[in-house]
Structures are given as structure tokens and as C-alpha cells.
Amino acid sequence: MTTVEAKLEAARDELATHDGVLVAFSGGVDSSVVAALAHDALGDDAVACTAKSETLPESELEDARRVASEIGIRHEVVEFSELESDDFVANDGDRCYHCRTMRLGKMLDRARELGIETVCDGTNADDPGADHRPGLQAVAELDIASPLLVHDVTKDEVREIADRYELSVADKPAMACLSSRIPTGLSVTEERLTRVEQAEAFVRGWGFTQFRVRDHDGLARIEIATEELEGALDREFVEAVRDALSELGFDHVTLDLHGYQTGSVSPASEGSSEDDEPLVEDVFSAEYPTADGS
């Protein structure tokens, strides 16, 4: 038996000791693996639960529904709004703590409604050492179970397990919530979240897979993975994305020549080790010219 197989069996066997579990389920690879393990261990007594809010792109909710169906696990959706929290909107270094506290609180409420005592999340063994992760404080405070962490399952091993379960998200890139595109200190608003979501949907429509559109208070800074960066320099894309993002309300549209980097605007982002925020004037970027050539 390989190390991964041993960890997989240990996590699954532990989950089987519960009468039921509710998995905080984003549809990403980590929570999908936990959901697959839980369903394998408990069958209908395992439930996946996704929290819908302004910071979750609609495409991600659709993915979560699809992957839950793929696993065969019951899928619940709870709704809440982070924008009701002044602490979250202020967007300080603990934004993810406030978000995760609210999000997991909704999960605990739904679990109680269903008569389930245990809520699990997808924290893996690499997460605690990955930069600034205030959301993990909320996980600890709310006594959320983290089977991947407990059984020392690393991110690479998570993807290997996902392959074993033939999950379509095995190679899915990390996807932090939309608020991670807004620099720390700049308030999170529905307007900013909406235009970021729409801007990223447009870029995704051109076939890019690993990227972010950062919203620097009206300046859109597009980060695209270095292996895909050449495609972003295509004149047709340049003109199309400039016009599309301008229509969404961005005053300037720029391409960051450093490429996609986790952690380029916020020390508090979850899911992709987002860390320190550079000042806008420190970003080396190529600004797409406006239609009048200025």
C-alpha cells in the first residue's frame, strides 16, 4: 500500500465513525476530495453544502453543483451576504477570518437543521504554512473537522486522490473568492465584485485558464499565467478586453507583465495563498490604449 493509499483509507475510516457529516463544499479539488471520501464512507449520511454569496462567482456555484452530482453526494446551498458585515467590507488583513466565520456559521446552522453534528472542510496539510491564512483561525474556533489536515494529506496528494476517484476537478486551478481581487484597505462593494466577476468571465471566454483581474479602484490589472501570457498580447484580444472592461466601468485596463501571481493584492485571501499587495505604481504593466489612442 502506498503512502497516499494509507492516508486515503485512514481519512475515510475516520469519517465512517461519524453518524453523518456535512462538508463545506466549494467544488474545488480539496473539498471535492473530502466530499468523495465522506460519500464513500457514509453514503446518504454525507452532505455537501455550498454557501452562496456575492463573493462566489455564479460559474463556481454551477461547478459545485456539477461536481456534487458527479460524486453522487446530496448537495445543499445556503445563502448569506458578507456585505452585511462592516468588518468584512472594510477589507483589512483579517477579511478572510470574518468571511470564513460567517460562511462556516451558515454551514453549522444547516448541519443542525439536518441533525448532523460534524462539519468538515478541505484544509490540507500544506495550508497552515502557506502565507497569511486568517481563515484557518475561524476553522479552529468553530471546531470544524479537517480530515485532510489531520491525516497529513498534501496538495499534491489531494490531486492524486482526486484522480483515483476520477473527479473532473483533479487539475482545477485554485480559485479564491472574488474579494481577493480587491486590494487590502479598499472597501469591498457589490459593484466591484460584480465587475470583477464579469471581467473574469470575459477573459475566461477567450480560453485563458489561470488568471486574475485585480480591481485597483477603477484600474483593472489583468494577471495571466506566464505560459499563457503570449496569447494575452494578441492584438485582437487586447482590443476586445480593453473595450469590454471599459464598458464594465474600469477607467484603465492594464496587463501585468509579471504574469499571474498568488498574493499580489491581499494578505488575507484564502484558497490560493494570496499575500502581500503591491502599490499600483509599483506594478510593471502594459496599459492597453484607449479607443482614441491615448
Secondary structure, DSSP 8 states (H G I E B T S, - for coil): --HHHHHHHHHHHHHTTSS-EEEE--SSHHHHHHHHHHHHHHGGGEEEEEEE-TTS-HHHHHHHHHHHHHHT-EEEEEE--GGG-HHHHHT-TTHHHHHHHHHHHHHHHHHHHTT--EEE----TTGGGSS--THHHHHHHTT-B-HHHHTT--HHHHHHHHHHTT-TTTT------GGGGS-TTS---HHHHHHHHHHHHHHHHTT--SEEEEEETTEEEEEE-GGGHHHHT-HHHHHHHHHHHHHTT-SEEEEETT---TTSS-TT--SS-------GGG--EEE---TT--
